[in-house]
Amino acid sequence: MPLYDYECEACGQVFEVFHKIDAPPEDLACPKCEGKKAKKIVAPFRTQFWSNFLDTMEKKISPHKFK
């Protein structure tokens, strides 16, 4: 089950929910105001692999920074 970010349409609170892919957001309650209207927001996705790749490229381009 993946972790999703939601924003409450009533109060603007952003919260995370761990649920099944096919679970409808209507069943979610805001932890702040307990409102039932939440919209899914897109969260950035990062991996350790990507971070390592960027560090390696930076070392190749600017080796003087890593001495």
PDB file with one MODEL, atoms N, CA, C and O in Angstrom:
MODEL        1
ATOM      1  N   MET A   1       0.841  -1.182   0.000  1.00  0.00           N
ATOM      2  CA  MET A   1       0.000   0.000   0.000  1.00  0.00           C
ATOM      3  C   MET A   1       0.882   1.239   0.000  1.00  0.00           C
ATOM      4  O   MET A   1       1.759   1.366   0.854  1.00  0.00           O
ATOM      5  N   PRO A   2       0.670   2.147  -0.930  1.00  0.00           N
ATOM      6  CA  PRO A   2       1.480   3.365  -1.022  1.00  0.00           C
ATOM      7  C   PRO A   2       1.016   4.475  -0.071  1.00  0.00           C
ATOM      8  O   PRO A   2      -0.080   4.430   0.489  1.00  0.00           O
ATOM      9  N   LEU A   3       1.872   5.447   0.082  1.00  0.00           N
ATOM     10  CA  LEU A   3       1.617   6.613   0.919  1.00  0.00           C
ATOM     11  C   LEU A   3       1.232   7.770  -0.002  1.00  0.00           C
ATOM     12  O   LEU A   3       1.948   8.066  -0.959  1.00  0.00           O
ATOM     13  N   TYR A   4       0.113   8.421   0.282  1.00  0.00           N
ATOM     14  CA  TYR A   4      -0.384   9.519  -0.538  1.00  0.00           C
ATOM     15  C   TYR A   4      -0.475  10.800   0.275  1.00  0.00           C
ATOM     16  O   TYR A   4      -0.702  10.765   1.484  1.00  0.00           O
ATOM     17  N   ASP A   5      -0.296  11.933  -0.400  1.00  0.00           N
ATOM     18  CA  ASP A   5      -0.477  13.246   0.212  1.00  0.00           C
ATOM     19  C   ASP A   5      -1.832  13.787  -0.223  1.00  0.00           C
ATOM     20  O   ASP A   5      -2.195  13.726  -1.398  1.00  0.00           O
ATOM     21  N   TYR A   6      -2.567  14.314   0.743  1.00  0.00           N
ATOM     22  CA  TYR A   6      -3.878  14.916   0.481  1.00  0.00           C
ATOM     23  C   TYR A   6      -3.929  16.300   1.097  1.00  0.00           C
ATOM     24  O   TYR A   6      -3.234  16.595   2.069  1.00  0.00           O
ATOM     25  N   GLU A   7      -4.772  17.148   0.507  1.00  0.00           N
ATOM     26  CA  GLU A   7      -5.009  18.478   1.051  1.00  0.00           C
ATOM     27  C   GLU A   7      -6.501  18.630   1.310  1.00  0.00           C
ATOM     28  O   GLU A   7      -7.324  18.366   0.434  1.00  0.00           O
ATOM     29  N   CYS A   8      -6.840  19.058   2.519  1.00  0.00           N
ATOM     30  CA  CYS A   8      -8.236  19.268   2.884  1.00  0.00           C
ATOM     31  C   CYS A   8      -8.746  20.509   2.155  1.00  0.00           C
ATOM     32  O   CYS A   8      -8.115  21.564   2.208  1.00  0.00           O
ATOM     33  N   GLU A   9      -9.864  20.386   1.487  1.00  0.00           N
ATOM     34  CA  GLU A   9     -10.431  21.521   0.762  1.00  0.00           C
ATOM     35  C   GLU A   9     -11.102  22.518   1.695  1.00  0.00           C
ATOM     36  O   GLU A   9     -11.334  23.664   1.307  1.00  0.00           O
ATOM     37  N   ALA A  10     -11.415  22.106   2.906  1.00  0.00           N
ATOM     38  CA  ALA A  10     -12.075  23.002   3.863  1.00  0.00           C
ATOM     39  C   ALA A  10     -11.068  23.908   4.575  1.00  0.00           C
ATOM     40  O   ALA A  10     -11.276  25.119   4.657  1.00  0.00           O
ATOM     41  N   CYS A  11      -9.970  23.324   5.096  1.00  0.00           N
ATOM     42  CA  CYS A  11      -9.041  24.127   5.905  1.00  0.00           C
ATOM     43  C   CYS A  11      -7.642  24.248   5.306  1.00  0.00           C
ATOM     44  O   CYS A  11      -6.834  25.034   5.800  1.00  0.00           O
ATOM     45  N   GLY A  12      -7.337  23.487   4.250  1.00  0.00           N
ATOM     46  CA  GLY A  12      -6.031  23.577   3.606  1.00  0.00           C
ATOM     47  C   GLY A  12      -4.937  22.730   4.246  1.00  0.00           C
ATOM     48  O   GLY A  12      -3.780  22.804   3.832  1.00  0.00           O
ATOM     49  N   GLN A  13      -5.280  21.936   5.238  1.00  0.00           N
ATOM     50  CA  GLN A  13      -4.311  21.075   5.919  1.00  0.00           C
ATOM     51  C   GLN A  13      -3.805  19.993   4.957  1.00  0.00           C
ATOM     52  O   GLN A  13      -4.600  19.326   4.295  1.00  0.00           O
ATOM     53  N   VAL A  14      -2.485  19.825   4.884  1.00  0.00           N
ATOM     54  CA  VAL A  14      -1.888  18.766   4.078  1.00  0.00           C
ATOM     55  C   VAL A  14      -1.552  17.612   5.016  1.00  0.00           C
ATOM     56  O   VAL A  14      -0.945  17.811   6.068  1.00  0.00           O
ATOM     57  N   PHE A  15      -1.956  16.398   4.622  1.00  0.00           N
ATOM     58  CA  PHE A  15      -1.710  15.225   5.457  1.00  0.00           C
ATOM     59  C   PHE A  15      -1.429  14.009   4.580  1.00  0.00           C
ATOM     60  O   PHE A  15      -1.801  13.968   3.407  1.00  0.00           O
ATOM     61  N   GLU A  16      -0.765  13.019   5.176  1.00  0.00           N
ATOM     62  CA  GLU A  16      -0.413  11.802   4.467  1.00  0.00           C
ATOM     63  C   GLU A  16      -1.348  10.668   4.881  1.00  0.00           C
ATOM     64  O   GLU A  16      -1.772  10.579   6.033  1.00  0.00           O
ATOM     65  N   VAL A  17      -1.655   9.810   3.918  1.00  0.00           N
ATOM     66  CA  VAL A  17      -2.522   8.668   4.177  1.00  0.00           C
ATOM     67  C   VAL A  17      -1.906   7.432   3.527  1.00  0.00           C
ATOM     68  O   VAL A  17      -1.476   7.474   2.374  1.00  0.00           O
ATOM     69  N   PHE A  18      -1.868   6.360   4.260  1.00  0.00           N
ATOM     70  CA  PHE A  18      -1.371   5.080   3.790  1.00  0.00           C
ATOM     71  C   PHE A  18      -2.582   4.204   3.509  1.00  0.00           C
ATOM     72  O   PHE A  18      -3.216   3.706   4.439  1.00  0.00           O
ATOM     73  N   HIS A  19      -2.916   4.007   2.208  1.00  0.00           N
ATOM     74  CA  HIS A  19      -4.108   3.237   1.872  1.00  0.00           C
ATOM     75  C   HIS A  19      -3.961   2.559   0.524  1.00  0.00           C
ATOM     76  O   HIS A  19      -2.991   2.782  -0.200  1.00  0.00           O
ATOM     77  N   LYS A  20      -4.933   1.733   0.202  1.00  0.00           N
ATOM     78  CA  LYS A  20      -4.929   1.016  -1.070  1.00  0.00           C
ATOM     79  C   LYS A  20      -5.094   1.986  -2.228  1.00  0.00           C
ATOM     80  O   LYS A  20      -5.634   3.081  -2.066  1.00  0.00           O
ATOM     81  N   ILE A  21      -4.627   1.576  -3.388  1.00  0.00           N
ATOM     82  CA  ILE A  21      -4.684   2.422  -4.579  1.00  0.00           C
ATOM     83  C   ILE A  21      -6.118   2.766  -4.960  1.00  0.00           C
ATOM     84  O   ILE A  21      -6.394   3.893  -5.373  1.00  0.00           O
ATOM     85  N   ASP A  22      -7.025   1.818  -4.829  1.00  0.00           N
ATOM     86  CA  ASP A  22      -8.401   2.038  -5.268  1.00  0.00           C
ATOM     87  C   ASP A  22      -9.314   2.616  -4.188  1.00  0.00           C
ATOM     88  O   ASP A  22     -10.522   2.711  -4.402  1.00  0.00           O
ATOM     89  N   ALA A  23      -8.769   3.004  -3.035  1.00  0.00           N
ATOM     90  CA  ALA A  23      -9.596   3.579  -1.970  1.00  0.00           C
ATOM     91  C   ALA A  23     -10.010   5.004  -2.356  1.00  0.00           C
ATOM     92  O   ALA A  23      -9.150   5.817  -2.695  1.00  0.00           O
ATOM     93  N   PRO A  24     -11.293   5.316  -2.312  1.00  0.00           N
ATOM     94  CA  PRO A  24     -11.740   6.660  -2.693  1.00  0.00           C
ATOM     95  C   PRO A  24     -11.397   7.694  -1.616  1.00  0.00           C
ATOM     96  O   PRO A  24     -11.464   7.391  -0.425  1.00  0.00           O
ATOM     97  N   PRO A  25     -11.032   8.912  -2.028  1.00  0.00           N
ATOM     98  CA  PRO A  25     -10.690   9.952  -1.047  1.00  0.00           C
ATOM     99  C   PRO A  25     -11.888  10.447  -0.248  1.00  0.00           C
ATOM    100  O   PRO A  25     -11.704  11.153   0.743  1.00  0.00           O
ATOM    101  N   GLU A  26     -13.101  10.101  -0.647  1.00  0.00           N
ATOM    102  CA  GLU A  26     -14.286  10.529   0.097  1.00  0.00           C
ATOM    103  C   GLU A  26     -14.330   9.898   1.489  1.00  0.00           C
ATOM    104  O   GLU A  26     -14.990  10.418   2.388  1.00  0.00           O
ATOM    105  N   ASP A  27     -13.631   8.786   1.663  1.00  0.00           N
ATOM    106  CA  ASP A  27     -13.624   8.093   2.948  1.00  0.00           C
ATOM    107  C   ASP A  27     -12.611   8.685   3.928  1.00  0.00           C
ATOM    108  O   ASP A  27     -12.554   8.265   5.084  1.00  0.00           O
ATOM    109  N   LEU A  28     -11.823   9.642   3.485  1.00  0.00           N
ATOM    110  CA  LEU A  28     -10.781  10.212   4.325  1.00  0.00           C
ATOM    111  C   LEU A  28     -11.302  11.395   5.131  1.00  0.00           C
ATOM    112  O   LEU A  28     -12.111  12.184   4.643  1.00  0.00           O
ATOM    113  N   ALA A  29     -10.838  11.508   6.350  1.00  0.00           N
ATOM    114  CA  ALA A  29     -11.198  12.645   7.201  1.00  0.00           C
ATOM    115  C   ALA A  29      -9.936  13.441   7.505  1.00  0.00           C
ATOM    116  O   ALA A  29      -8.889  12.869   7.805  1.00  0.00           O
ATOM    117  N   CYS A  30     -10.041  14.747   7.426  1.00  0.00           N
ATOM    118  CA  CYS A  30      -8.927  15.629   7.745  1.00  0.00           C
ATOM    119  C   CYS A  30      -8.589  15.500   9.235  1.00  0.00           C
ATOM    120  O   CYS A  30      -9.490  15.537  10.074  1.00  0.00           O
ATOM    121  N   PRO A  31      -7.314  15.352   9.569  1.00  0.00           N
ATOM    122  CA  PRO A  31      -6.953  15.233  10.983  1.00  0.00           C
ATOM    123  C   PRO A  31      -7.134  16.534  11.770  1.00  0.00           C
ATOM    124  O   PRO A  31      -7.202  16.510  12.999  1.00  0.00           O
ATOM    125  N   LYS A  32      -7.213  17.663  11.070  1.00  0.00           N
ATOM    126  CA  LYS A  32      -7.344  18.954  11.756  1.00  0.00           C
ATOM    127  C   LYS A  32      -8.817  19.331  11.984  1.00  0.00           C
ATOM    128  O   LYS A  32      -9.232  19.603  13.110  1.00  0.00           O
ATOM    129  N   CYS A  33      -9.596  19.342  10.896  1.00  0.00           N
ATOM    130  CA  CYS A  33     -10.990  19.800  11.007  1.00  0.00           C
ATOM    131  C   CYS A  33     -12.009  18.675  10.828  1.00  0.00           C
ATOM    132  O   CYS A  33     -13.213  18.898  10.961  1.00  0.00           O
ATOM    133  N   GLU A  34     -11.533  17.479  10.531  1.00  0.00           N
ATOM    134  CA  GLU A  34     -12.368  16.300  10.303  1.00  0.00           C
ATOM    135  C   GLU A  34     -13.298  16.443   9.102  1.00  0.00           C
ATOM    136  O   GLU A  34     -14.315  15.756   9.006  1.00  0.00           O
ATOM    137  N   GLY A  35     -12.935  17.346   8.185  1.00  0.00           N
ATOM    138  CA  GLY A  35     -13.705  17.499   6.954  1.00  0.00           C
ATOM    139  C   GLY A  35     -13.536  16.280   6.070  1.00  0.00           C
ATOM    140  O   GLY A  35     -12.513  15.598   6.127  1.00  0.00           O
ATOM    141  N   LYS A  36     -14.537  16.009   5.254  1.00  0.00           N
ATOM    142  CA  LYS A  36     -14.533  14.823   4.404  1.00  0.00           C
ATOM    143  C   LYS A  36     -14.137  15.103   2.957  1.00  0.00           C
ATOM    144  O   LYS A  36     -14.154  14.190   2.131  1.00  0.00           O
ATOM    145  N   LYS A  37     -13.782  16.341   2.637  1.00  0.00           N
ATOM    146  CA  LYS A  37     -13.383  16.668   1.273  1.00  0.00           C
ATOM    147  C   LYS A  37     -11.879  16.863   1.226  1.00  0.00           C
ATOM    148  O   LYS A  37     -11.346  17.832   1.766  1.00  0.00           O
ATOM    149  N   ALA A  38     -11.206  15.930   0.573  1.00  0.00           N
ATOM    150  CA  ALA A  38      -9.753  16.012   0.429  1.00  0.00           C
ATOM    151  C   ALA A  38      -9.394  15.724  -1.020  1.00  0.00           C
ATOM    152  O   ALA A  38     -10.020  14.889  -1.673  1.00  0.00           O
ATOM    153  N   LYS A  39      -8.382  16.422  -1.513  1.00  0.00           N
ATOM    154  CA  LYS A  39      -7.919  16.169  -2.873  1.00  0.00           C
ATOM    155  C   LYS A  39      -6.485  15.669  -2.814  1.00  0.00           C
ATOM    156  O   LYS A  39      -5.684  16.114  -1.993  1.00  0.00           O
ATOM    157  N   LYS A  40      -6.185  14.742  -3.694  1.00  0.00           N
ATOM    158  CA  LYS A  40      -4.850  14.167  -3.751  1.00  0.00           C
ATOM    159  C   LYS A  40      -3.912  15.186  -4.387  1.00  0.00           C
ATOM    160  O   LYS A  40      -4.245  15.797  -5.402  1.00  0.00           O
ATOM    161  N   ILE A  41      -2.749  15.363  -3.791  1.00  0.00           N
ATOM    162  CA  ILE A  41      -1.758  16.274  -4.365  1.00  0.00           C
ATOM    163  C   ILE A  41      -0.547  15.457  -4.803  1.00  0.00           C
ATOM    164  O   ILE A  41      -0.245  14.409  -4.233  1.00  0.00           O
ATOM    165  N   VAL A  42       0.125  15.949  -5.811  1.00  0.00           N
ATOM    166  CA  VAL A  42       1.284  15.254  -6.353  1.00  0.00           C
ATOM    167  C   VAL A  42       2.496  15.607  -5.517  1.00  0.00           C
ATOM    168  O   VAL A  42       2.821  16.780  -5.330  1.00  0.00           O
ATOM    169  N   ALA A  43       3.157  14.583  -5.019  1.00  0.00           N
ATOM    170  CA  ALA A  43       4.359  14.769  -4.207  1.00  0.00           C
ATOM    171  C   ALA A  43       5.586  14.440  -5.055  1.00  0.00           C
ATOM    172  O   ALA A  43       5.518  13.578  -5.932  1.00  0.00           O
ATOM    173  N   PRO A  44       6.693  15.111  -4.804  1.00  0.00           N
ATOM    174  CA  PRO A  44       7.916  14.788  -5.551  1.00  0.00           C
ATOM    175  C   PRO A  44       8.397  13.386  -5.204  1.00  0.00           C
ATOM    176  O   PRO A  44       8.228  12.917  -4.078  1.00  0.00           O
ATOM    177  N   PHE A  45       8.990  12.732  -6.176  1.00  0.00           N
ATOM    178  CA  PHE A  45       9.491  11.385  -5.975  1.00  0.00           C
ATOM    179  C   PHE A  45      11.009  11.412  -6.119  1.00  0.00           C
ATOM    180  O   PHE A  45      11.539  11.876  -7.128  1.00  0.00           O
ATOM    181  N   ARG A  46      11.688  10.919  -5.116  1.00  0.00           N
ATOM    182  CA  ARG A  46      13.148  10.888  -5.153  1.00  0.00           C
ATOM    183  C   ARG A  46      13.628   9.522  -4.703  1.00  0.00           C
ATOM    184  O   ARG A  46      12.982   8.836  -3.910  1.00  0.00           O
ATOM    185  N   THR A  47      14.771   9.153  -5.229  1.00  0.00           N
ATOM    186  CA  THR A  47      15.398   7.908  -4.805  1.00  0.00           C
ATOM    187  C   THR A  47      16.850   8.184  -4.461  1.00  0.00           C
ATOM    188  O   THR A  47      17.413   9.198  -4.873  1.00  0.00           O
ATOM    189  N   GLN A  48      17.441   7.298  -3.721  1.00  0.00           N
ATOM    190  CA  GLN A  48      18.857   7.422  -3.386  1.00  0.00           C
ATOM    191  C   GLN A  48      19.704   7.305  -4.643  1.00  0.00           C
ATOM    192  O   GLN A  48      20.746   7.950  -4.754  1.00  0.00           O
ATOM    193  N   PHE A  49      19.260   6.485  -5.590  1.00  0.00           N
ATOM    194  CA  PHE A  49      19.997   6.320  -6.840  1.00  0.00           C
ATOM    195  C   PHE A  49      20.148   7.656  -7.555  1.00  0.00           C
ATOM    196  O   PHE A  49      21.238   7.987  -8.019  1.00  0.00           O
ATOM    197  N   TRP A  50      19.074   8.424  -7.649  1.00  0.00           N
ATOM    198  CA  TRP A  50      19.106   9.713  -8.343  1.00  0.00           C
ATOM    199  C   TRP A  50      20.048  10.684  -7.625  1.00  0.00           C
ATOM    200  O   TRP A  50      20.798  11.413  -8.275  1.00  0.00           O
ATOM    201  N   SER A  51      20.013  10.696  -6.319  1.00  0.00           N
ATOM    202  CA  SER A  51      20.895  11.563  -5.546  1.00  0.00           C
ATOM    203  C   SER A  51      22.356  11.191  -5.775  1.00  0.00           C
ATOM    204  O   SER A  51      23.202  12.069  -5.947  1.00  0.00           O
ATOM    205  N   ASN A  52      22.649   9.911  -5.776  1.00  0.00           N
ATOM    206  CA  ASN A  52      24.022   9.459  -6.035  1.00  0.00           C
ATOM    207  C   ASN A  52      24.471   9.830  -7.436  1.00  0.00           C
ATOM    208  O   ASN A  52      25.617  10.236  -7.629  1.00  0.00           O
ATOM    209  N   PHE A  53      23.593   9.698  -8.409  1.00  0.00           N
ATOM    210  CA  PHE A  53      23.909  10.064  -9.781  1.00  0.00           C
ATOM    211  C   PHE A  53      24.259  11.552  -9.881  1.00  0.00           C
ATOM    212  O   PHE A  53      25.243  11.918 -10.524  1.00  0.00           O
ATOM    213  N   LEU A  54      23.451  12.409  -9.243  1.00  0.00           N
ATOM    214  CA  LEU A  54      23.713  13.848  -9.286  1.00  0.00           C
ATOM    215  C   LEU A  54      25.041  14.195  -8.609  1.00  0.00           C
ATOM    216  O   LEU A  54      25.783  15.048  -9.096  1.00  0.00           O
ATOM    217  N   ASP A  55      25.339  13.535  -7.489  1.00  0.00           N
ATOM    218  CA  ASP A  55      26.617  13.771  -6.809  1.00  0.00           C
ATOM    219  C   ASP A  55      27.787  13.365  -7.689  1.00  0.00           C
ATOM    220  O   ASP A  55      28.793  14.072  -7.747  1.00  0.00           O
ATOM    221  N   THR A  56      27.668  12.241  -8.371  1.00  0.00           N
ATOM    222  CA  THR A  56      28.730  11.773  -9.259  1.00  0.00           C
ATOM    223  C   THR A  56      28.946  12.749 -10.409  1.00  0.00           C
ATOM    224  O   THR A  56      30.085  13.054 -10.762  1.00  0.00           O
ATOM    225  N   MET A  57      27.867  13.232 -10.984  1.00  0.00           N
ATOM    226  CA  MET A  57      27.984  14.186 -12.089  1.00  0.00           C
ATOM    227  C   MET A  57      28.599  15.497 -11.616  1.00  0.00           C
ATOM    228  O   MET A  57      29.404  16.089 -12.334  1.00  0.00           O
ATOM    229  N   GLU A  58      28.239  15.958 -10.431  1.00  0.00           N
ATOM    230  CA  GLU A  58      28.806  17.185  -9.887  1.00  0.00           C
ATOM    231  C   GLU A  58      30.305  17.023  -9.664  1.00  0.00           C
ATOM    232  O   GLU A  58      31.073  17.952  -9.917  1.00  0.00           O
ATOM    233  N   LYS A  59      30.726  15.853  -9.192  1.00  0.00           N
ATOM    234  CA  LYS A  59      32.159  15.596  -8.982  1.00  0.00           C
ATOM    235  C   LYS A  59      32.920  15.611 -10.297  1.00  0.00           C
ATOM    236  O   LYS A  59      34.067  16.055 -10.343  1.00  0.00           O
ATOM    237  N   LYS A  60      32.298  15.131 -11.366  1.00  0.00           N
ATOM    238  CA  LYS A  60      32.944  15.129 -12.679  1.00  0.00           C
ATOM    239  C   LYS A  60      33.038  16.541 -13.254  1.00  0.00           C
ATOM    240  O   LYS A  60      34.038  16.900 -13.877  1.00  0.00           O
ATOM    241  N   ILE A  61      32.003  17.330 -13.044  1.00  0.00           N
ATOM    242  CA  ILE A  61      31.954  18.678 -13.614  1.00  0.00           C
ATOM    243  C   ILE A  61      32.796  19.664 -12.805  1.00  0.00           C
ATOM    244  O   ILE A  61      33.494  20.503 -13.374  1.00  0.00           O
ATOM    245  N   SER A  62      32.730  19.561 -11.494  1.00  0.00           N
ATOM    246  CA  SER A  62      33.450  20.502 -10.608  1.00  0.00           C
ATOM    247  C   SER A  62      34.255  19.748  -9.553  1.00  0.00           C
ATOM    248  O   SER A  62      33.903  19.757  -8.374  1.00  0.00           O
ATOM    249  N   PRO A  63      35.337  19.096  -9.979  1.00  0.00           N
ATOM    250  CA  PRO A  63      36.109  18.304  -8.997  1.00  0.00           C
ATOM    251  C   PRO A  63      36.763  19.153  -7.927  1.00  0.00           C
ATOM    252  O   PRO A  63      37.058  18.647  -6.845  1.00  0.00           O
ATOM    253  N   HIS A  64      37.001  20.436  -8.196  1.00  0.00           N
ATOM    254  CA  HIS A  64      37.639  21.302  -7.203  1.00  0.00           C
ATOM    255  C   HIS A  64      36.765  21.511  -5.966  1.00  0.00           C
ATOM    256  O   HIS A  64      37.287  21.861  -4.908  1.00  0.00           O
ATOM    257  N   LYS A  65      35.468  21.308  -6.067  1.00  0.00           N
ATOM    258  CA  LYS A  65      34.578  21.464  -4.925  1.00  0.00           C
ATOM    259  C   LYS A  65      34.699  20.320  -3.926  1.00  0.00           C
ATOM    260  O   LYS A  65      34.286  20.455  -2.774  1.00  0.00           O
ATOM    261  N   PHE A  66      35.263  19.193  -4.362  1.00  0.00           N
ATOM    262  CA  PHE A  66      35.280  17.987  -3.523  1.00  0.00           C
ATOM    263  C   PHE A  66      36.679  17.618  -3.058  1.00  0.00           C
ATOM    264  O   PHE A  66      36.916  16.467  -2.693  1.00  0.00           O
ATOM    265  N   LYS A  67      37.611  18.562  -3.061  1.00  0.00           N
ATOM    266  CA  LYS A  67      38.977  18.268  -2.594  1.00  0.00           C
ATOM    267  C   LYS A  67      39.073  18.428  -1.117  1.00  0.00           C
ATOM    268  O   LYS A  67      40.142  18.224  -0.542  1.00  0.00           O
TER     269      LYS A  67
ENDMDL
END
